């Protein structure tokens, strides 16, 4: 089980071969989607809040995965403040832009080859769907970093997903489902005459 944070919500999180599955838990009991409203905040304020809360989960000496996207940027900036205050961590990023941002904030951002195991990976999601009897499901990868996000996620012991309420949908599919085929694999998926 992994962890997912969203404003006042903490989720138990599991991955299986079909989907990212998340079961909502607040104070030990399942909650409905209506309890997740952050009330009165702008979207940027909500993203900054979840980014800051995720950054607070990082401890000295941790190996941290840096996600990609607008909410991940808020996390990376909040983490950068902690690094400037003396927090010692090493990081792997899921995109070139996150690598550049992390390094500009004084973080030790290295490759997955140099740091193959991570304690924590923090990233956003494009959609989060609530299914009361089954939990929550995520769509990820809309920012064109799907493959790298999956690789970094697979190296992490815990995954924290940072989203604001605009990402909550009653049914997945509002955001187009990302599909990524790497050039090397294209012949395997290209239709043959």
N, C-alpha and C positions, 0 to 999 in steps of 0.2 A: 504494500500500500504506500502511496505517495501523498503529498499534501498539495492542496490548491487553495489559494487565498483570494477573496474577493470582498472588498470593503469589510463589513463586519462578519463575514462568513468564512468558515474553515471547512474544507471538504476532505473526505477520505477519497483517494483517487486510485484507480487501477487501469492498466492498459491491457487490452486483449487484442487479438488479431483483427477484430472487426471494428472497434471504435475505442476512443478514449472514454472511459466510463467513470463518472464521478457521482458519489453519493453525498448529498448535502448534510452537514452536521453543524449545529450551533449549540454550544453548551451541552453536547452529548445527545441532542435530540434532533430528528429531521425537521426541517422547516419548509414552508411553502415559498414560492417565488415572491409573493407579496411582501414578505419580511425583508427582502433584499434591497428595498429602495433606500438610497442614501440621502434623500430629501434635501433640496435646496442647493446642492453643489452643482457647479458646471461640470461638463464632461472632463475638461482638463484638470479640475480640482479632484475629481474622483480618481482619475488615472494617477495623479500625483500621490494621493492618499494610499492607493493599493501598492504603488511602487515603493513608497516609504515603508509601509508595513512589511513588504517582502524583504526590503533591505535590512530591516531590524532582525530578520531571521538568520542573517549571516553572522557567523562567529569567527573570531580570530583563528587563522590557520586553515580556514575552509578552502576547498576547491570548488569554484562557482562557475556555472554555465550562464552566459549572458544571452538572452533572447533577442528577437528582432521585432520591430514595430513600434508604434507610438507609445504604448503602455510600457513596453520593455525599456524604452528610452527613459521614461520617468524612473523606473527601477534603477537603471544604470547611473543616472544622475544622483539619486539618493544614496546609492552605494558609493559613488565617488566622493560624496561629502564625508562618509564614514572612513574611507581610505585616507582622505586628507587629514582626518582627525587621528589617524594612527592605526586603523584596522589593517592587518596583514592578511592578504588573500592572494590566490592565484586564480586566473580565469581562462576560460575558453569561450569564444563567441560563435554564434550560429550565422553570422554574416560579416561581411567586410565593414559595413557601417557601424555595427556594434563593436567590432574590434577597434576601429578608429576612435569611437567615442570613449570606450573604456580606457584606452591608452592616453587620450587627451586629458582624462581625469586622474591620471597617475596610477592606474591599475596595471598589474603585471598580467597582460593578456598574451597567452601562448597558444600553440597548436594542440590539437587533441593527441597528436603523436607525442608531444612533450608531457602532456597531462591527461592520460587515457581514462582516469577514473575521477568522477566529480561527486561531491557531497550533495550539491543542490543545483538545480537548473531552474531559472525563472524566465518565463515567456508569456506572451499573451495568447489570445485565441480570436478567431474571426466571428464565431458564433458559439453560444452555449445554449443548449436545448434542455428544458426541464421536462422530464417524464416522471410524474409522481410515483408510479409503481416501480420504475426502473432506475431512477437517478438522473444524472445529467450527462450530456454528450457534447463533445467539442468538434468544431471544424477548425483546423489549423492549416497554415501554409499559404494563405492568400497573399502574403507579402513576398512571394517568390523565393522563400528560403526553406521550403518544405523538407527537402532532402537533408540539408544541413541541420535543421531543427530536429529531425528524427534521429540523426546520428548523435547529436549532442545529448538529446534526451536519453538515448540508450546507454550513455556513459554515466548517467546520474543516478544516485541512490534515491533522491527525492525530486519531484517536479512541483513547482509552484506556478500556477496559472493566474496571471493578473489581468483582470478585465473590469470594465465599468458596465453599468446596467444596460447601455445601448447594445451590448453584445448578446443579451438574453433574448431568445426568440422562442415562440411556442413550438416551432417545428424547424428542424434544420433544412436549409435550402435557400434561404433568402440570399445568402452569400454563395456565389458559385463554388462548387466543390473543387479544390485544387487537385490537379493530377500532374505529376512531374515524371518525365521519362528522361533519363540521362542518355546522352548521345550514344554511349557504348551499348546500351540495351535496346536502342531503337530497332535494329533488325529483328529482334525477338517479337516486337509488337506491331511491326508494319505488316499490313495485309499483303499477302502474296497472291499473284494472279493465278 
